[in-house]
Amino acid sequence: MIKGKKVIVSDGNTEKALRKFKKIVTDSGLLRELKEREYYVKPTTQRKMAKSLAKKRWKRYLSDQTLPVKQF
C-alpha cells in the first residue's frame, strides 16, 4: 500500500508547497509507475522495446565516439 504524500503549507505560500510536492512525487517514481501500469504490455513487447532502446543508446554512444569530419 502506498502511503500518502503530503506537504505542509506555511505562511500561505502554496507555490513553494506545490514545488515541494512535485519534487516528492517525481523522486518517489509514483507517476512513472502509474504510467507503466496504465495498460498491460505483453512480455515479448517489453523485451522488444527494451532491445530497441538499447540499440538506440548504443548508436548514440558510437556516434559520440567518432571524430568529426575535417572540412578544410
mmJSON file of the N, C-alpha and C atoms, coordinates in Angstrom:
{"data_MODEL":{"atom_site":{
"group_PDB":["ATOM","ATOM","ATOM","ATOM","ATOM","ATOM","ATOM","ATOM","ATOM","ATOM","ATOM","ATOM","ATOM","ATOM","ATOM","ATOM","ATOM","ATOM","ATOM","ATOM","ATOM","ATOM","ATOM","ATOM","ATOM","ATOM","ATOM","ATOM","ATOM","ATOM","ATOM","ATOM","ATOM","ATOM","ATOM","ATOM","ATOM","ATOM","ATOM","ATOM","ATOM","ATOM","ATOM","ATOM","ATOM","ATOM","ATOM","ATOM","ATOM","ATOM","ATOM","ATOM","ATOM","ATOM","ATOM","ATOM","ATOM","ATOM","ATOM","ATOM","ATOM","ATOM","ATOM","ATOM","ATOM","ATOM","ATOM","ATOM","ATOM","ATOM","ATOM","ATOM","ATOM","ATOM","ATOM","ATOM","ATOM","ATOM","ATOM","ATOM","ATOM","ATOM","ATOM","ATOM","ATOM","ATOM","ATOM","ATOM","ATOM","ATOM","ATOM","ATOM","ATOM","ATOM","ATOM","ATOM","ATOM","ATOM","ATOM","ATOM","ATOM","ATOM","ATOM","ATOM","ATOM","ATOM","ATOM","ATOM","ATOM","ATOM","ATOM","ATOM","ATOM","ATOM","ATOM","ATOM","ATOM","ATOM","ATOM","ATOM","ATOM","ATOM","ATOM","ATOM","ATOM","ATOM","ATOM","ATOM","ATOM","ATOM","ATOM","ATOM","ATOM","ATOM","ATOM","ATOM","ATOM","ATOM","ATOM","ATOM","ATOM","ATOM","ATOM","ATOM","ATOM","ATOM","ATOM","ATOM","ATOM","ATOM","ATOM","ATOM","ATOM","ATOM","ATOM","ATOM","ATOM","ATOM","ATOM","ATOM","ATOM","ATOM","ATOM","ATOM","ATOM","ATOM","ATOM","ATOM","ATOM","ATOM","ATOM","ATOM","ATOM","ATOM","ATOM","ATOM","ATOM","ATOM","ATOM","ATOM","ATOM","ATOM","ATOM","ATOM","ATOM","ATOM","ATOM","ATOM","ATOM","ATOM","ATOM","ATOM","ATOM","ATOM","ATOM","ATOM","ATOM","ATOM","ATOM","ATOM","ATOM","ATOM","ATOM","ATOM","ATOM","ATOM","ATOM","ATOM","ATOM","ATOM","ATOM","ATOM","ATOM","ATOM","ATOM","ATOM"],
"id":[1,2,3,4,5,6,7,8,9,10,11,12,13,14,15,16,17,18,19,20,21,22,23,24,25,26,27,28,29,30,31,32,33,34,35,36,37,38,39,40,41,42,43,44,45,46,47,48,49,50,51,52,53,54,55,56,57,58,59,60,61,62,63,64,65,66,67,68,69,70,71,72,73,74,75,76,77,78,79,80,81,82,83,84,85,86,87,88,89,90,91,92,93,94,95,96,97,98,99,100,101,102,103,104,105,106,107,108,109,110,111,112,113,114,115,116,117,118,119,120,121,122,123,124,125,126,127,128,129,130,131,132,133,134,135,136,137,138,139,140,141,142,143,144,145,146,147,148,149,150,151,152,153,154,155,156,157,158,159,160,161,162,163,164,165,166,167,168,169,170,171,172,173,174,175,176,177,178,179,180,181,182,183,184,185,186,187,188,189,190,191,192,193,194,195,196,197,198,199,200,201,202,203,204,205,206,207,208,209,210,211,212,213,214,215,216],
"type_symbol":["N","C","C","N","C","C","N","C","C","N","C","C","N","C","C","N","C","C","N","C","C","N","C","C","N","C","C","N","C","C","N","C","C","N","C","C","N","C","C","N","C","C","N","C","C","N","C","C","N","C","C","N","C","C","N","C","C","N","C","C","N","C","C","N","C","C","N","C","C","N","C","C","N","C","C","N","C","C","N","C","C","N","C","C","N","C","C","N","C","C","N","C","C","N","C","C","N","C","C","N","C","C","N","C","C","N","C","C","N","C","C","N","C","C","N","C","C","N","C","C","N","C","C","N","C","C","N","C","C","N","C","C","N","C","C","N","C","C","N","C","C","N","C","C","N","C","C","N","C","C","N","C","C","N","C","C","N","C","C","N","C","C","N","C","C","N","C","C","N","C","C","N","C","C","N","C","C","N","C","C","N","C","C","N","C","C","N","C","C","N","C","C","N","C","C","N","C","C","N","C","C","N","C","C","N","C","C","N","C","C","N","C","C","N","C","C"],
"label_atom_id":["N","CA","C","N","CA","C","N","CA","C","N","CA","C","N","CA","C","N","CA","C","N","CA","C","N","CA","C","N","CA","C","N","CA","C","N","CA","C","N","CA","C","N","CA","C","N","CA","C","N","CA","C","N","CA","C","N","CA","C","N","CA","C","N","CA","C","N","CA","C","N","CA","C","N","CA","C","N","CA","C","N","CA","C","N","CA","C","N","CA","C","N","CA","C","N","CA","C","N","CA","C","N","CA","C","N","CA","C","N","CA","C","N","CA","C","N","CA","C","N","CA","C","N","CA","C","N","CA","C","N","CA","C","N","CA","C","N","CA","C","N","CA","C","N","CA","C","N","CA","C","N","CA","C","N","CA","C","N","CA","C","N","CA","C","N","CA","C","N","CA","C","N","CA","C","N","CA","C","N","CA","C","N","CA","C","N","CA","C","N","CA","C","N","CA","C","N","CA","C","N","CA","C","N","CA","C","N","CA","C","N","CA","C","N","CA","C","N","CA","C","N","CA","C","N","CA","C","N","CA","C","N","CA","C","N","CA","C","N","CA","C","N","CA","C","N","CA","C","N","CA","C"],
"label_alt_id":[null,null,null,null,null,null,null,null,null,null,null,null,null,null,null,null,null,null,null,null,null,null,null,null,null,null,null,null,null,null,null,null,null,null,null,null,null,null,null,null,null,null,null,null,null,null,null,null,null,null,null,null,null,null,null,null,null,null,null,null,null,null,null,null,null,null,null,null,null,null,null,null,null,null,null,null,null,null,null,null,null,null,null,null,null,null,null,null,null,null,null,null,null,null,null,null,null,null,null,null,null,null,null,null,null,null,null,null,null,null,null,null,null,null,null,null,null,null,null,null,null,null,null,null,null,null,null,null,null,null,null,null,null,null,null,null,null,null,null,null,null,null,null,null,null,null,null,null,null,null,null,null,null,null,null,null,null,null,null,null,null,null,null,null,null,null,null,null,null,null,null,null,null,null,null,null,null,null,null,null,null,null,null,null,null,null,null,null,null,null,null,null,null,null,null,null,null,null,null,null,null,null,null,null,null,null,null,null,null,null,null,null,null,null,null,null],
"label_comp_id":["MET","MET","MET","ILE","ILE","ILE","LYS","LYS","LYS","GLY","GLY","GLY","LYS","LYS","LYS","LYS","LYS","LYS","VAL","VAL","VAL","ILE","ILE","ILE","VAL","VAL","VAL","SER","SER","SER","ASP","ASP","ASP","GLY","GLY","GLY","ASN","ASN","ASN","THR","THR","THR","GLU","GLU","GLU","LYS","LYS","LYS","ALA","ALA","ALA","LEU","LEU","LEU","ARG","ARG","ARG","LYS","LYS","LYS","PHE","PHE","PHE","LYS","LYS","LYS","LYS","LYS","LYS","ILE","ILE","ILE","VAL","VAL","VAL","THR","THR","THR","ASP","ASP","ASP","SER","SER","SER","GLY","GLY","GLY","LEU","LEU","LEU","LEU","LEU","LEU","ARG","ARG","ARG","GLU","GLU","GLU","LEU","LEU","LEU","LYS","LYS","LYS","GLU","GLU","GLU","ARG","ARG","ARG","GLU","GLU","GLU","TYR","TYR","TYR","TYR","TYR","TYR","VAL","VAL","VAL","LYS","LYS","LYS","PRO","PRO","PRO","THR","THR","THR","THR","THR","THR","GLN","GLN","GLN","ARG","ARG","ARG","LYS","LYS","LYS","MET","MET","MET","ALA","ALA","ALA","LYS","LYS","LYS","SER","SER","SER","LEU","LEU","LEU","ALA","ALA","ALA","LYS","LYS","LYS","LYS","LYS","LYS","ARG","ARG","ARG","TRP","TRP","TRP","LYS","LYS","LYS","ARG","ARG","ARG","TYR","TYR","TYR","LEU","LEU","LEU","SER","SER","SER","ASP","ASP","ASP","GLN","GLN","GLN","THR","THR","THR","LEU","LEU","LEU","PRO","PRO","PRO","VAL","VAL","VAL","LYS","LYS","LYS","GLN","GLN","GLN","PHE","PHE","PHE"],
"label_asym_id":["A","A","A","A","A","A","A","A","A","A","A","A","A","A","A","A","A","A","A","A","A","A","A","A","A","A","A","A","A","A","A","A","A","A","A","A","A","A","A","A","A","A","A","A","A","A","A","A","A","A","A","A","A","A","A","A","A","A","A","A","A","A","A","A","A","A","A","A","A","A","A","A","A","A","A","A","A","A","A","A","A","A","A","A","A","A","A","A","A","A","A","A","A","A","A","A","A","A","A","A","A","A","A","A","A","A","A","A","A","A","A","A","A","A","A","A","A","A","A","A","A","A","A","A","A","A","A","A","A","A","A","A","A","A","A","A","A","A","A","A","A","A","A","A","A","A","A","A","A","A","A","A","A","A","A","A","A","A","A","A","A","A","A","A","A","A","A","A","A","A","A","A","A","A","A","A","A","A","A","A","A","A","A","A","A","A","A","A","A","A","A","A","A","A","A","A","A","A","A","A","A","A","A","A","A","A","A","A","A","A","A","A","A","A","A","A"],
"label_entity_id":["1","1","1","1","1","1","1","1","1","1","1","1","1","1","1","1","1","1","1","1","1","1","1","1","1","1","1","1","1","1","1","1","1","1","1","1","1","1","1","1","1","1","1","1","1","1","1","1","1","1","1","1","1","1","1","1","1","1","1","1","1","1","1","1","1","1","1","1","1","1","1","1","1","1","1","1","1","1","1","1","1","1","1","1","1","1","1","1","1","1","1","1","1","1","1","1","1","1","1","1","1","1","1","1","1","1","1","1","1","1","1","1","1","1","1","1","1","1","1","1","1","1","1","1","1","1","1","1","1","1","1","1","1","1","1","1","1","1","1","1","1","1","1","1","1","1","1","1","1","1","1","1","1","1","1","1","1","1","1","1","1","1","1","1","1","1","1","1","1","1","1","1","1","1","1","1","1","1","1","1","1","1","1","1","1","1","1","1","1","1","1","1","1","1","1","1","1","1","1","1","1","1","1","1","1","1","1","1","1","1","1","1","1","1","1","1"],
"label_seq_id":[1,1,1,2,2,2,3,3,3,4,4,4,5,5,5,6,6,6,7,7,7,8,8,8,9,9,9,10,10,10,11,11,11,12,12,12,13,13,13,14,14,14,15,15,15,16,16,16,17,17,17,18,18,18,19,19,19,20,20,20,21,21,21,22,22,22,23,23,23,24,24,24,25,25,25,26,26,26,27,27,27,28,28,28,29,29,29,30,30,30,31,31,31,32,32,32,33,33,33,34,34,34,35,35,35,36,36,36,37,37,37,38,38,38,39,39,39,40,40,40,41,41,41,42,42,42,43,43,43,44,44,44,45,45,45,46,46,46,47,47,47,48,48,48,49,49,49,50,50,50,51,51,51,52,52,52,53,53,53,54,54,54,55,55,55,56,56,56,57,57,57,58,58,58,59,59,59,60,60,60,61,61,61,62,62,62,63,63,63,64,64,64,65,65,65,66,66,66,67,67,67,68,68,68,69,69,69,70,70,70,71,71,71,72,72,72],
"pdbx_PDB_ins_code":[null,null,null,null,null,null,null,null,null,null,null,null,null,null,null,null,null,null,null,null,null,null,null,null,null,null,null,null,null,null,null,null,null,null,null,null,null,null,null,null,null,null,null,null,null,null,null,null,null,null,null,null,null,null,null,null,null,null,null,null,null,null,null,null,null,null,null,null,null,null,null,null,null,null,null,null,null,null,null,null,null,null,null,null,null,null,null,null,null,null,null,null,null,null,null,null,null,null,null,null,null,null,null,null,null,null,null,null,null,null,null,null,null,null,null,null,null,null,null,null,null,null,null,null,null,null,null,null,null,null,null,null,null,null,null,null,null,null,null,null,null,null,null,null,null,null,null,null,null,null,null,null,null,null,null,null,null,null,null,null,null,null,null,null,null,null,null,null,null,null,null,null,null,null,null,null,null,null,null,null,null,null,null,null,null,null,null,null,null,null,null,null,null,null,null,null,null,null,null,null,null,null,null,null,null,null,null,null,null,null,null,null,null,null,null,null],
"Cartn_x":[0.841,0.0,0.88,0.547,1.316,0.837,1.789,1.441,1.186,0.366,0.032,1.208,1.334,2.367,1.729,2.385,1.805,2.889,2.492,3.385,2.649,3.353,2.748,2.932,1.824,1.859,2.094,3.191,3.492,3.333,2.72,2.508,1.735,0.88,0.068,0.869,2.083,2.94,2.655,1.596,1.182,2.117,2.749,3.641,4.835,5.395,6.532,6.125,4.937,4.446,4.196,3.68,3.425,4.728,5.762,7.072,7.632,7.506,7.987,7.235,5.904,5.082,5.474,5.668,6.073,7.414,8.346,9.651,9.517,8.679,8.468,7.891,6.914,6.257,7.221,8.013,8.939,10.055,10.536,11.604,11.123,9.855,9.331,9.073,8.951,8.704,7.256,6.369,4.954,4.306,4.549,3.927,4.437,5.745,6.313,5.671,5.485,4.871,3.425,2.69,1.306,1.23,2.172,2.199,2.473,3.384,3.689,2.506,1.738,0.603,-0.692,-0.641,-1.855,-2.511,-1.704,-2.235,-1.243,-1.718,-0.885,-0.023,1.25,2.182,2.693,2.552,2.994,4.501,4.967,6.397,7.266,6.791,7.583,7.71,6.64,6.675,7.619,7.618,8.538,9.985,10.264,11.628,12.025,11.104,11.392,11.673,10.865,11.078,12.41,12.732,13.994,15.171,15.066,16.149,16.314,15.216,15.311,15.886,15.533,16.111,17.605,18.015,19.435,20.205,19.607,20.245,20.398,19.36,19.383,20.476,20.594,21.644,23.026,23.181,24.469,24.859,23.889,24.169,24.579,23.906,24.239,25.648,25.97,27.301,28.375,28.137,29.115,29.27,28.175,28.259,29.003,28.907,29.642,31.134,31.499,32.901,33.662,32.969,33.649,34.104,35.185,35.701,34.928,34.784,34.073,34.88,34.2,34.835,35.524,36.758,37.5,36.937,36.652,36.09,36.947,38.151,39.028,39.59],
"Cartn_y":[-1.184,0.0,1.239,2.192,3.42,4.4,4.927,5.93,7.247,8.075,9.364,10.323,11.113,12.139,13.448,14.174,15.432,16.464,17.72,18.854,19.873,20.449,21.457,22.833,23.569,24.918,25.89,26.638,27.608,29.024,29.867,31.281,31.469,30.535,30.662,30.601,30.077,30.007,28.7,28.71,27.494,27.129,28.125,27.841,27.018,27.399,26.669,25.255,25.139,23.825,22.941,23.513,22.755,22.274,23.12,22.714,21.558,21.642,20.567,19.267,19.38,18.199,17.546,18.356,17.811,17.106,17.677,17.057,15.726,15.669,14.424,13.349,13.715,12.742,12.238,13.133,12.685,11.839,12.196,11.414,10.029,9.913,8.609,7.706,8.279,7.476,7.038,7.704,7.317,7.51,8.648,8.903,7.959,7.64,6.704,5.328,4.907,3.602,3.575,4.659,4.722,4.692,5.365,5.367,3.962,3.232,1.873,0.937,1.163,0.278,0.701,1.741,2.25,1.191,0.413,-0.67,-1.818,-3.006,-4.204,-4.277,-4.559,-4.751,-6.18,-6.908,-8.303,-8.376,-9.449,-9.581,-9.519,-10.103,-10.052,-8.617,-7.846,-6.449,-5.654,-5.948,-5.276,-5.553,-6.816,-7.166,-6.461,-6.398,-5.723,-4.236,-3.591,-2.17,-1.943,-2.804,-2.663,-2.85,-3.822,-4.076,-2.909,-2.345,-1.224,0.01,0.228,1.35,1.145,-0.109,-0.402,-0.14,-0.53,-0.27,1.227,1.972,3.419,4.048,3.603,4.099,3.768,2.545,2.124,2.954,3.207,4.032,5.434,5.984,7.318,7.32,6.276,6.156,6.102,5.289,5.175,6.488,7.184,8.453,9.502,9.43,10.367,10.049,8.796,8.385,8.713,8.918,9.186,10.64,10.872,12.225,12.939,14.243,14.972,14.989,15.13,15.159,16.511,16.449,17.691,18.362,19.633,20.388,21.596,21.344,22.462,22.289],
"Cartn_z":[0.0,0.0,0.0,-0.817,-0.929,0.134,0.9,1.899,1.21,1.836,1.254,1.288,0.247,0.175,0.606,1.508,1.939,2.171,2.016,2.202,3.055,4.008,4.881,4.243,4.114,3.552,4.699,4.616,5.668,5.138,5.916,5.574,4.273,3.919,2.716,1.423,1.483,0.298,-0.44,-1.253,-1.948,-3.089,-3.725,-4.842,-4.376,-3.239,-2.7,-2.293,-1.691,-1.284,-2.498,-3.574,-4.79,-5.412,-5.418,-5.929,-5.116,-3.781,-2.914,-3.19,-3.36,-3.618,-4.94,-5.981,-7.281,-7.18,-6.41,-6.236,-5.501,-4.481,-3.731,-4.629,-5.444,-6.325,-7.393,-7.985,-9.029,-8.445,-7.258,-6.638,-6.232,-5.858,-5.451,-6.647,-7.858,-9.054,-9.179,-8.481,-8.471,-9.842,-10.482,-11.785,-12.852,-12.789,-13.766,-13.612,-12.367,-12.12,-12.602,-12.361,-12.827,-14.35,-15.002,-16.462,-16.988,-16.328,-16.761,-16.557,-15.521,-15.214,-15.895,-16.71,-17.354,-18.228,-18.924,-19.738,-19.725,-20.04,-19.999,-21.247,-21.041,-22.145,-22.053,-23.169,-23.163,-22.949,-22.315,-22.046,-23.309,-24.407,-25.638,-26.137,-26.009,-26.429,-25.538,-24.239,-23.325,-23.714,-24.046,-24.438,-25.724,-26.699,-27.964,-27.734,-26.893,-26.625,-25.923,-24.957,-24.238,-25.183,-26.087,-27.031,-28.003,-28.478,-29.406,-28.712,-27.443,-26.712,-26.486,-26.238,-26.054,-27.35,-28.491,-29.782,-30.015,-29.667,-29.844,-28.974,-27.72,-26.833,-27.386,-27.914,-28.447,-29.66,-30.561,-31.731,-31.315,-30.323,-29.835,-29.229,-28.486,-27.895,-28.972,-30.009,-31.091,-31.855,-32.074,-32.794,-31.976,-30.66,-29.817,-29.805,-30.058,-30.015,-31.288,-32.403,-33.668,-33.725,-34.446,-34.605,-35.709,-35.591,-36.646,-37.943,-39.052,-40.367,-40.548,-41.031,-41.277,-42.515,-42.386,-43.514,-43.801,-44.321,-44.682,-46.055],
"occupancy":[1.0,1.0,1.0,1.0,1.0,1.0,1.0,1.0,1.0,1.0,1.0,1.0,1.0,1.0,1.0,1.0,1.0,1.0,1.0,1.0,1.0,1.0,1.0,1.0,1.0,1.0,1.0,1.0,1.0,1.0,1.0,1.0,1.0,1.0,1.0,1.0,1.0,1.0,1.0,1.0,1.0,1.0,1.0,1.0,1.0,1.0,1.0,1.0,1.0,1.0,1.0,1.0,1.0,1.0,1.0,1.0,1.0,1.0,1.0,1.0,1.0,1.0,1.0,1.0,1.0,1.0,1.0,1.0,1.0,1.0,1.0,1.0,1.0,1.0,1.0,1.0,1.0,1.0,1.0,1.0,1.0,1.0,1.0,1.0,1.0,1.0,1.0,1.0,1.0,1.0,1.0,1.0,1.0,1.0,1.0,1.0,1.0,1.0,1.0,1.0,1.0,1.0,1.0,1.0,1.0,1.0,1.0,1.0,1.0,1.0,1.0,1.0,1.0,1.0,1.0,1.0,1.0,1.0,1.0,1.0,1.0,1.0,1.0,1.0,1.0,1.0,1.0,1.0,1.0,1.0,1.0,1.0,1.0,1.0,1.0,1.0,1.0,1.0,1.0,1.0,1.0,1.0,1.0,1.0,1.0,1.0,1.0,1.0,1.0,1.0,1.0,1.0,1.0,1.0,1.0,1.0,1.0,1.0,1.0,1.0,1.0,1.0,1.0,1.0,1.0,1.0,1.0,1.0,1.0,1.0,1.0,1.0,1.0,1.0,1.0,1.0,1.0,1.0,1.0,1.0,1.0,1.0,1.0,1.0,1.0,1.0,1.0,1.0,1.0,1.0,1.0,1.0,1.0,1.0,1.0,1.0,1.0,1.0,1.0,1.0,1.0,1.0,1.0,1.0,1.0,1.0,1.0,1.0,1.0,1.0,1.0,1.0,1.0,1.0,1.0,1.0],
"B_iso_or_equiv":[0.0,0.0,0.0,0.0,0.0,0.0,0.0,0.0,0.0,0.0,0.0,0.0,0.0,0.0,0.0,0.0,0.0,0.0,0.0,0.0,0.0,0.0,0.0,0.0,0.0,0.0,0.0,0.0,0.0,0.0,0.0,0.0,0.0,0.0,0.0,0.0,0.0,0.0,0.0,0.0,0.0,0.0,0.0,0.0,0.0,0.0,0.0,0.0,0.0,0.0,0.0,0.0,0.0,0.0,0.0,0.0,0.0,0.0,0.0,0.0,0.0,0.0,0.0,0.0,0.0,0.0,0.0,0.0,0.0,0.0,0.0,0.0,0.0,0.0,0.0,0.0,0.0,0.0,0.0,0.0,0.0,0.0,0.0,0.0,0.0,0.0,0.0,0.0,0.0,0.0,0.0,0.0,0.0,0.0,0.0,0.0,0.0,0.0,0.0,0.0,0.0,0.0,0.0,0.0,0.0,0.0,0.0,0.0,0.0,0.0,0.0,0.0,0.0,0.0,0.0,0.0,0.0,0.0,0.0,0.0,0.0,0.0,0.0,0.0,0.0,0.0,0.0,0.0,0.0,0.0,0.0,0.0,0.0,0.0,0.0,0.0,0.0,0.0,0.0,0.0,0.0,0.0,0.0,0.0,0.0,0.0,0.0,0.0,0.0,0.0,0.0,0.0,0.0,0.0,0.0,0.0,0.0,0.0,0.0,0.0,0.0,0.0,0.0,0.0,0.0,0.0,0.0,0.0,0.0,0.0,0.0,0.0,0.0,0.0,0.0,0.0,0.0,0.0,0.0,0.0,0.0,0.0,0.0,0.0,0.0,0.0,0.0,0.0,0.0,0.0,0.0,0.0,0.0,0.0,0.0,0.0,0.0,0.0,0.0,0.0,0.0,0.0,0.0,0.0,0.0,0.0,0.0,0.0,0.0,0.0,0.0,0.0,0.0,0.0,0.0,0.0],
"pdbx_formal_charge":[null,null,null,null,null,null,null,null,null,null,null,null,null,null,null,null,null,null,null,null,null,null,null,null,null,null,null,null,null,null,null,null,null,null,null,null,null,null,null,null,null,null,null,null,null,null,null,null,null,null,null,null,null,null,null,null,null,null,null,null,null,null,null,null,null,null,null,null,null,null,null,null,null,null,null,null,null,null,null,null,null,null,null,null,null,null,null,null,null,null,null,null,null,null,null,null,null,null,null,null,null,null,null,null,null,null,null,null,null,null,null,null,null,null,null,null,null,null,null,null,null,null,null,null,null,null,null,null,null,null,null,null,null,null,null,null,null,null,null,null,null,null,null,null,null,null,null,null,null,null,null,null,null,null,null,null,null,null,null,null,null,null,null,null,null,null,null,null,null,null,null,null,null,null,null,null,null,null,null,null,null,null,null,null,null,null,null,null,null,null,null,null,null,null,null,null,null,null,null,null,null,null,null,null,null,null,null,null,null,null,null,null,null,null,null,null],
"auth_seq_id":[1,1,1,2,2,2,3,3,3,4,4,4,5,5,5,6,6,6,7,7,7,8,8,8,9,9,9,10,10,10,11,11,11,12,12,12,13,13,13,14,14,14,15,15,15,16,16,16,17,17,17,18,18,18,19,19,19,20,20,20,21,21,21,22,22,22,23,23,23,24,24,24,25,25,25,26,26,26,27,27,27,28,28,28,29,29,29,30,30,30,31,31,31,32,32,32,33,33,33,34,34,34,35,35,35,36,36,36,37,37,37,38,38,38,39,39,39,40,40,40,41,41,41,42,42,42,43,43,43,44,44,44,45,45,45,46,46,46,47,47,47,48,48,48,49,49,49,50,50,50,51,51,51,52,52,52,53,53,53,54,54,54,55,55,55,56,56,56,57,57,57,58,58,58,59,59,59,60,60,60,61,61,61,62,62,62,63,63,63,64,64,64,65,65,65,66,66,66,67,67,67,68,68,68,69,69,69,70,70,70,71,71,71,72,72,72],
"auth_comp_id":["MET","MET","MET","ILE","ILE","ILE","LYS","LYS","LYS","GLY","GLY","GLY","LYS","LYS","LYS","LYS","LYS","LYS","VAL","VAL","VAL","ILE","ILE","ILE","VAL","VAL","VAL","SER","SER","SER","ASP","ASP","ASP","GLY","GLY","GLY","ASN","ASN","ASN","THR","THR","THR","GLU","GLU","GLU","LYS","LYS","LYS","ALA","ALA","ALA","LEU","LEU","LEU","ARG","ARG","ARG","LYS","LYS","LYS","PHE","PHE","PHE","LYS","LYS","LYS","LYS","LYS","LYS","ILE","ILE","ILE","VAL","VAL","VAL","THR","THR","THR","ASP","ASP","ASP","SER","SER","SER","GLY","GLY","GLY","LEU","LEU","LEU","LEU","LEU","LEU","ARG","ARG","ARG","GLU","GLU","GLU","LEU","LEU","LEU","LYS","LYS","LYS","GLU","GLU","GLU","ARG","ARG","ARG","GLU","GLU","GLU","TYR","TYR","TYR","TYR","TYR","TYR","VAL","VAL","VAL","LYS","LYS","LYS","PRO","PRO","PRO","THR","THR","THR","THR","THR","THR","GLN","GLN","GLN","ARG","ARG","ARG","LYS","LYS","LYS","MET","MET","MET","ALA","ALA","ALA","LYS","LYS","LYS","SER","SER","SER","LEU","LEU","LEU","ALA","ALA","ALA","LYS","LYS","LYS","LYS","LYS","LYS","ARG","ARG","ARG","TRP","TRP","TRP","LYS","LYS","LYS","ARG","ARG","ARG","TYR","TYR","TYR","LEU","LEU","LEU","SER","SER","SER","ASP","ASP","ASP","GLN","GLN","GLN","THR","THR","THR","LEU","LEU","LEU","PRO","PRO","PRO","VAL","VAL","VAL","LYS","LYS","LYS","GLN","GLN","GLN","PHE","PHE","PHE"],
"auth_asym_id":["A","A","A","A","A","A","A","A","A","A","A","A","A","A","A","A","A","A","A","A","A","A","A","A","A","A","A","A","A","A","A","A","A","A","A","A","A","A","A","A","A","A","A","A","A","A","A","A","A","A","A","A","A","A","A","A","A","A","A","A","A","A","A","A","A","A","A","A","A","A","A","A","A","A","A","A","A","A","A","A","A","A","A","A","A","A","A","A","A","A","A","A","A","A","A","A","A","A","A","A","A","A","A","A","A","A","A","A","A","A","A","A","A","A","A","A","A","A","A","A","A","A","A","A","A","A","A","A","A","A","A","A","A","A","A","A","A","A","A","A","A","A","A","A","A","A","A","A","A","A","A","A","A","A","A","A","A","A","A","A","A","A","A","A","A","A","A","A","A","A","A","A","A","A","A","A","A","A","A","A","A","A","A","A","A","A","A","A","A","A","A","A","A","A","A","A","A","A","A","A","A","A","A","A","A","A","A","A","A","A","A","A","A","A","A","A"],
"auth_atom_id":["N","CA","C","N","CA","C","N","CA","C","N","CA","C","N","CA","C","N","CA","C","N","CA","C","N","CA","C","N","CA","C","N","CA","C","N","CA","C","N","CA","C","N","CA","C","N","CA","C","N","CA","C","N","CA","C","N","CA","C","N","CA","C","N","CA","C","N","CA","C","N","CA","C","N","CA","C","N","CA","C","N","CA","C","N","CA","C","N","CA","C","N","CA","C","N","CA","C","N","CA","C","N","CA","C","N","CA","C","N","CA","C","N","CA","C","N","CA","C","N","CA","C","N","CA","C","N","CA","C","N","CA","C","N","CA","C","N","CA","C","N","CA","C","N","CA","C","N","CA","C","N","CA","C","N","CA","C","N","CA","C","N","CA","C","N","CA","C","N","CA","C","N","CA","C","N","CA","C","N","CA","C","N","CA","C","N","CA","C","N","CA","C","N","CA","C","N","CA","C","N","CA","C","N","CA","C","N","CA","C","N","CA","C","N","CA","C","N","CA","C","N","CA","C","N","CA","C","N","CA","C","N","CA","C","N","CA","C","N","CA","C","N","CA","C","N","CA","C","N","CA","C"],
"pdbx_PDB_model_num":[1,1,1,1,1,1,1,1,1,1,1,1,1,1,1,1,1,1,1,1,1,1,1,1,1,1,1,1,1,1,1,1,1,1,1,1,1,1,1,1,1,1,1,1,1,1,1,1,1,1,1,1,1,1,1,1,1,1,1,1,1,1,1,1,1,1,1,1,1,1,1,1,1,1,1,1,1,1,1,1,1,1,1,1,1,1,1,1,1,1,1,1,1,1,1,1,1,1,1,1,1,1,1,1,1,1,1,1,1,1,1,1,1,1,1,1,1,1,1,1,1,1,1,1,1,1,1,1,1,1,1,1,1,1,1,1,1,1,1,1,1,1,1,1,1,1,1,1,1,1,1,1,1,1,1,1,1,1,1,1,1,1,1,1,1,1,1,1,1,1,1,1,1,1,1,1,1,1,1,1,1,1,1,1,1,1,1,1,1,1,1,1,1,1,1,1,1,1,1,1,1,1,1,1,1,1,1,1,1,1,1,1,1,1,1,1]
}}}
